[in-house]
Amino acid sequence: MREIAYKHLTSPKHRRKIISVSERSDNHDCHTTTQKRFIYVINQIPEKESSSATRPQFYIHKVQDAKTKTEKFAFKVKGIMCITREEQNFLVRYSHSLRVNIVWKTKLPAIQPSV
């Protein structure tokens, strides 16, 4: 069985857009929950002010617990970019995230050593 929930929230007043997708799936081996989220906040910047885009920040977190038969994975990217549209400059702050939670009904699959 698989369930998908999709949310698209836009606020022109606050210049914000949030897109969220959640998925739950259940099969004979495991129960999986996946969440994806994309957030954008836009601010107009003066033409004279030039802001250099910084490198995005990455966060990765993974946990496996054989005792409770669970696996968790989280990935997040945050950053800033400058765009020009119709001769206007905008500063876009973004955050993309992915979370995956797996609960195994059988024993945890063997972890392959990385080479």
Secondary structure, DSSP 8 states (H G I E B T S, - for coil): -EEEEEEEEEETTTTEEEEEEEEEEE-SSEEEEEEEEEEEEEEEE-SS--------EEEEEEEEETTTTEEEEEEEEEEEEEEEETTEEEEEEEEEEEEEEEEESS---------
